Amino acid sequence: MSLTIEAVLQRARPVLPVLVLEDVALAVDLAGALQAGGVTVLEVTLRTDRALEALAAIRQAFPQLLVGAGTLIHTEQFSEARDAGAQFAVSPGLTERLAAAAEGAGLPYLPGVMTPSEVLLGLEYGYRSLKLFPANGNASIKLLKTLKGPFTGIRFCPTGGVTTDNLLNFLRLPNVICVGGTWIAPANLIRARAWDQITQLALEARELAASLEHHA
Protein backbone atom coordinates (compact mmCIF):
# COMPACT_ATOMS: atom_id res chain seq x y z
CA MET A 1 0.00 0.00 0.00
CA SER A 2 1.41 3.39 -0.93
CA LEU A 3 2.01 5.93 1.81
CA THR A 4 -0.52 8.76 2.12
CA ILE A 5 0.10 12.21 3.55
CA GLU A 6 -2.66 11.46 6.09
CA ALA A 7 -0.71 8.44 7.35
CA VAL A 8 2.47 10.54 7.54
CA LEU A 9 0.78 13.25 9.63
CA GLN A 10 -1.01 10.79 11.89
CA ARG A 11 2.32 9.12 12.61
CA ALA A 12 4.00 12.51 13.14
CA ARG A 13 1.43 13.67 15.72
CA PRO A 14 1.88 15.71 17.81
CA VAL A 15 4.89 17.39 16.19
CA LEU A 16 6.60 17.21 12.82
CA PRO A 17 10.10 18.65 13.45
CA VAL A 18 11.15 21.03 10.68
CA LEU A 19 14.92 20.92 10.23
CA VAL A 20 17.29 23.45 8.66
CA LEU A 21 20.64 21.68 8.21
CA GLU A 22 23.78 23.55 7.17
CA ASP A 23 26.17 20.75 8.08
CA VAL A 24 25.65 17.21 6.75
CA ALA A 25 27.99 15.85 9.42
CA LEU A 26 25.44 16.80 12.10
CA ALA A 27 22.39 15.36 10.32
CA VAL A 28 22.64 11.80 11.59
CA ASP A 29 23.36 12.83 15.20
CA LEU A 30 20.40 15.19 15.08
CA ALA A 31 18.09 12.49 13.75
CA GLY A 32 19.30 10.18 16.52
CA ALA A 33 18.56 12.81 19.16
CA LEU A 34 15.06 13.32 17.78
CA GLN A 35 14.40 9.60 17.62
CA ALA A 36 15.48 9.30 21.25
CA GLY A 37 12.78 11.88 22.00
CA GLY A 38 10.11 9.74 20.39
CA VAL A 39 10.10 11.40 16.96
CA THR A 40 9.31 9.02 14.07
CA VAL A 41 8.71 11.56 11.27
CA LEU A 42 10.82 14.59 10.35
CA GLU A 43 11.08 17.16 7.59
CA VAL A 44 14.39 18.36 6.13
CA THR A 45 13.86 21.75 4.51
CA LEU A 46 15.53 22.50 1.20
CA ARG A 47 16.75 25.87 2.49
CA THR A 48 20.46 24.98 2.42
CA ASP A 49 22.85 23.73 -0.26
CA ARG A 50 23.46 20.47 1.58
CA ALA A 51 19.84 19.67 2.50
CA LEU A 52 19.38 16.77 0.07
CA GLU A 53 22.69 15.25 1.17
CA ALA A 54 21.58 15.54 4.79
CA LEU A 55 18.23 13.94 3.96
CA ALA A 56 19.93 11.02 2.21
CA ALA A 57 22.30 10.52 5.17
CA ILE A 58 19.39 10.39 7.64
CA ARG A 59 17.46 7.94 5.46
CA GLN A 60 20.47 5.64 5.26
CA ALA A 61 21.22 5.76 8.99
CA PHE A 62 17.60 5.52 10.16
CA PRO A 63 15.52 3.48 7.69
CA GLN A 64 12.75 3.25 10.30
CA LEU A 65 12.18 7.03 10.32
CA LEU A 66 9.85 8.71 7.83
CA VAL A 67 11.85 11.55 6.28
CA GLY A 68 10.31 14.23 4.08
CA ALA A 69 11.62 17.21 2.15
CA GLY A 70 10.24 20.65 2.99
CA THR A 71 10.24 24.13 1.48
CA LEU A 72 9.79 22.80 -2.06
CA ILE A 73 9.15 25.87 -4.21
CA HIS A 74 10.38 24.71 -7.64
CA THR A 75 8.91 21.85 -9.66
CA GLU A 76 12.25 20.09 -10.24
CA GLN A 77 12.79 19.80 -6.47
CA PHE A 78 10.18 17.04 -6.20
CA SER A 79 12.09 14.52 -8.30
CA GLU A 80 15.38 15.61 -6.70
CA ALA A 81 13.90 15.05 -3.24
CA ARG A 82 12.49 11.67 -4.22
CA ASP A 83 15.84 10.59 -5.66
CA ALA A 84 17.57 11.60 -2.41
CA GLY A 85 15.20 9.32 -0.50
CA ALA A 86 12.43 11.70 0.61
CA GLN A 87 9.22 9.86 1.48
CA PHE A 88 6.95 12.91 1.38
CA ALA A 89 7.07 16.56 0.28
CA VAL A 90 5.98 19.83 1.91
CA SER A 91 5.58 23.30 0.36
CA PRO A 92 4.94 26.72 1.90
CA GLY A 93 2.23 27.32 -0.74
CA LEU A 94 0.32 25.63 -3.56
CA THR A 95 0.32 26.10 -7.32
CA GLU A 96 -0.95 24.00 -10.19
CA ARG A 97 2.60 23.20 -11.32
CA LEU A 98 3.75 22.16 -7.85
CA ALA A 99 0.75 19.84 -7.50
CA ALA A 100 1.56 18.27 -10.87
CA ALA A 101 5.24 17.87 -9.91
CA ALA A 102 4.31 16.14 -6.64
CA GLU A 103 2.06 13.75 -8.51
CA GLY A 104 4.73 13.15 -11.15
CA ALA A 105 7.31 12.31 -8.47
CA GLY A 106 4.84 10.01 -6.72
CA LEU A 107 5.39 11.73 -3.36
CA PRO A 108 2.69 12.21 -0.72
CA TYR A 109 2.33 15.99 -0.66
CA LEU A 110 1.43 18.55 2.00
CA PRO A 111 0.92 21.94 0.32
CA GLY A 112 0.72 25.18 2.28
CA VAL A 113 -2.37 27.42 2.44
CA MET A 114 -3.25 30.65 4.19
CA THR A 115 -6.70 31.68 2.90
CA PRO A 116 -10.10 30.07 2.17
CA SER A 117 -9.42 30.45 -1.59
CA GLU A 118 -6.19 28.48 -1.22
CA VAL A 119 -8.02 25.78 0.75
CA LEU A 120 -10.50 25.58 -2.15
CA LEU A 121 -7.61 25.22 -4.59
CA GLY A 122 -6.22 22.39 -2.48
CA LEU A 123 -9.64 20.73 -2.50
CA GLU A 124 -9.82 21.02 -6.30
CA TYR A 125 -6.57 19.03 -6.51
CA GLY A 126 -7.93 16.42 -4.13
CA TYR A 127 -5.96 17.39 -1.02
CA ARG A 128 -7.73 16.83 2.30
CA SER A 129 -4.66 17.58 4.44
CA LEU A 130 -3.02 20.99 4.21
CA LYS A 131 -0.25 22.92 5.92
CA LEU A 132 -1.40 26.23 7.42
CA PHE A 133 1.54 28.58 6.90
CA PRO A 134 2.55 30.79 8.50
CA ALA A 135 0.81 29.92 11.76
CA ASN A 136 0.79 33.22 13.63
CA GLY A 137 -0.25 32.26 17.15
CA ASN A 138 -3.73 33.33 18.22
CA ALA A 139 -4.67 34.79 14.85
CA SER A 140 -4.14 31.40 13.21
CA ILE A 141 -6.04 29.61 15.97
CA LYS A 142 -9.02 31.89 15.24
CA LEU A 143 -8.60 31.26 11.50
CA LEU A 144 -8.60 27.48 12.00
CA LYS A 145 -11.76 27.71 14.10
CA THR A 146 -13.39 29.71 11.31
CA LEU A 147 -12.25 27.33 8.56
CA LYS A 148 -13.75 24.37 10.41
CA GLY A 149 -17.29 25.48 9.45
CA PRO A 150 -17.13 25.49 5.64
CA PHE A 151 -14.33 22.93 5.29
CA THR A 152 -15.50 19.84 7.10
CA GLY A 153 -13.14 16.92 6.72
CA ILE A 154 -10.08 19.07 5.97
CA ARG A 155 -7.19 18.58 8.40
CA PHE A 156 -4.40 21.07 8.93
CA CYS A 157 -0.78 20.99 10.05
CA PRO A 158 -0.02 24.55 11.28
CA THR A 159 3.66 25.47 10.89
CA GLY A 160 5.78 28.60 11.29
CA GLY A 161 4.91 30.17 14.61
CA VAL A 162 4.09 27.13 16.76
CA THR A 163 5.99 26.99 20.06
CA THR A 164 5.85 25.03 23.31
CA ASP A 165 3.66 27.84 24.68
CA ASN A 166 0.89 27.59 22.08
CA LEU A 167 1.30 23.93 21.03
CA LEU A 168 -1.73 22.71 22.98
CA ASN A 169 -3.95 25.54 21.73
CA PHE A 170 -3.38 24.24 18.20
CA LEU A 171 -3.64 20.54 19.02
CA ARG A 172 -6.95 21.07 20.83
CA LEU A 173 -8.59 22.09 17.55
CA PRO A 174 -10.48 19.19 15.93
CA ASN A 175 -9.24 20.11 12.43
CA VAL A 176 -5.53 20.06 13.45
CA ILE A 177 -3.89 16.69 12.85
CA CYS A 178 -0.39 17.73 14.03
CA VAL A 179 1.85 20.80 14.10
CA GLY A 180 5.18 21.51 12.43
CA GLY A 181 7.98 23.43 14.02
CA THR A 182 11.65 24.35 14.14
CA TRP A 183 11.61 24.94 17.90
CA ILE A 184 12.24 21.22 18.60
CA ALA A 185 15.65 21.47 16.90
CA PRO A 186 16.66 25.14 16.68
CA ALA A 187 19.78 26.10 14.73
CA ASN A 188 21.71 27.22 17.83
CA LEU A 189 21.27 23.83 19.55
CA ILE A 190 22.22 21.97 16.35
CA ARG A 191 25.39 24.05 15.98
CA ALA A 192 26.22 23.47 19.66
CA ARG A 193 25.61 19.72 19.20
CA ALA A 194 23.27 19.93 22.19
CA TRP A 195 21.68 16.57 21.40
CA ASP A 196 20.38 15.94 24.93
CA GLN A 197 18.54 19.26 24.91
CA ILE A 198 16.97 18.47 21.53
CA THR A 199 15.87 15.05 22.81
CA GLN A 200 14.38 16.80 25.84
CA LEU A 201 12.46 19.31 23.69
CA ALA A 202 10.97 16.44 21.66
CA LEU A 203 10.02 14.55 24.83
CA GLU A 204 8.43 17.67 26.33
CA ALA A 205 6.26 18.19 23.25
CA ARG A 206 5.09 14.58 23.38
CA GLU A 207 4.36 14.80 27.11
CA LEU A 208 2.36 18.01 26.64
CA ALA A 209 0.33 16.39 23.87
CA ALA A 210 -0.18 13.24 25.94
CA SER A 211 -1.68 15.35 28.75
CA LEU A 212 -4.19 16.63 26.21
CA GLU A 213 -5.10 13.14 25.00
CA HIS A 214 -5.67 12.01 28.60
CA HIS A 215 -8.15 14.82 29.18
CA ALA A 216 -9.97 14.20 25.92
N, C-alpha and C positions, 0 to 999 in steps of 0.2 A: 504494500500500500504506500502510495507516495505521501510525503510529509505535507501537511497543510499549515498555513500561517496560524490558524486557530490552535492547532496542536502545539506549535512552537510557543505561542503566548501562554497557553494553559500551563505548559511545563515551566515556563520562565517565572510565572507568578510566585512571589509578589513583584520581584524586580528584575528587569532586564538590564544588566550593567552595560553602559555605553563607554567603550574604551577608545582613547586617543593615544596611539603608541608611536613614539618617535624612535625608539630603540628596540630593534628586533630581539636583541639579547635578553631583554627583560620580559618579553611576551610570555614565555613558557612559565617563568616564575610567577608572574602575575596571574595567569590562568590557574596555576596550582593554588595560589592564595585564595582566589575566588571559589574554587571547588571546595577547599577546606571550609569555607563559610557557607556551604550548601548550595552554591550556584551551579546550575546545570545547563544554562543557556547564556550566551554572551554575544555582544555585537561589537565588532571591530570597525571603527569608522574609517572611511577612505579619505581622511583629512591630512594624512602624512605620506611622504614618498615611499615609506617602507611598510605601509599598512597591509598590503596583500601578502608580503613576505611574513609579516607577523601572524597574519591569519593562518597561513599555511603551516607555520611552525606550531601553532596551538593545536591545529587539527591533527597533526602528526603525533604530537606528544600526548594529547588527550582525546582519543577517538570517541570516548563516551560523552564528551560535551557536544552540545549543539552550538555551532559557531556561525554567526551571520555577518554579512558586510553591511555597514551603514553609511549614510551620507552619499548615496548613489545619486548623482545629478546629471550624468551623461549616459547615453544609451549603451556605449561600448563597455561601461563598467560592469554591466550585468554578466556578460560572458567572461570577463576578466576575473570577476569575483568567483563565479562558478568554477573556473579552471584552477583557481587558487585553493578551492576546497570549501567555499562558503555554502552553507546549507539553506540560507534564506537571505533576503535582501530588504533593506529599509531605506526609504527616501524621506527628505524633509518636506517634499511636496508631491504633486501628482500631475503628470501630463499624459497625453495619449501615447506619445513616443516611449515614455518610460514604461508605461503599462505593457506596451507591445514588446519592449526589450526584456522585461521580466518574464513574460510568457515564452518568448523565444529562447531564453536561457533555461527555462524550466525550473525557476526558483520560486518558492513561496515568497510572497511579496507583501510588505507592510508599507503602503504609501502614506505620506503625511497630508493632513488637512487642517484647516483653520476656520473655515466658514461653512454654513449650510450648503452653499452652492458646490463647494469642493466635496462635501459628503455625498451630494447627489451625483457628482461626477464619478466618485468611487463606486457608488451603487450601480451606475450605468456599466461599469467595467466588471461588475460582479463581486466587488470586494465588500465583505461584511465585517472585516476587522481593519481598523484604521489607526494611524498614529496621530494624536493631537499634538501639533507642534507650532509654535512653542507653547508650553504649558505654563502660563503666568499665574501661579498661585491661585488666589481666591477668584480672580476673574475667570480663569479657566474652569474652576469648579462650578461656578454659576453657568458658564456656557455648556458644560457637560449635562448639567441638570436640565437646561433648556432643550438641548438636542435630544434628550431621552424621549420627549413627547412625539415629535414627528418621525423619529428614526428608531422605531422599535426593532430590536434584533441586531442593531449595529453595536459592536464592542470597540472600545477605544484603548489605546496604550498612550497615555499622556507622557510627554518627554520634553526636557528643556525647561527646567524650573521646578522640578520635583526635588524635595529634600527630605531628610529625616523628619523635619518639623511638620511638613504637610502631607507626608506619605499616606497616612491613614485617612485623611480627608478625601484623597483621591480614591483609595481602595474601597472606601465605604460606598461609593457610587455603584449602582447595579450595572451600569453600562461601561464600567472600567474593568478590563480583564487583567491588566498588570500595568506597571509603570516602568518607564525607562529613565536611566539617570547616570550621570558621570560622577555623582558624589560618592558612590561606593568605591571607586578607584580613581581619585583625583590625581592630576598630573604631578603635584608636589610629592605625594606619597609614593607614586611609581618611581619618580626620579630618586627618591631617598631609599628605595628598595624596602619600604616599610610594610613588608608582607603581612606581618601579624596584625597591624592596624587595619589593613584592607580586609583581611579575614574577619576581623571584629566588626567592621562596618557592614559586611554582608550578613553576618550572624544577627546583628542588631535589627537590620531590616526584616529578616525572616521572623525574628521574635516578635517584633511590633505587629507584623501581619498576622502571626499566629494568635496574638491576643484578640485581634479583631474577629478571626474565625471562631474563636471560642465563645465570643459574645453573640455571634450570629444566631 
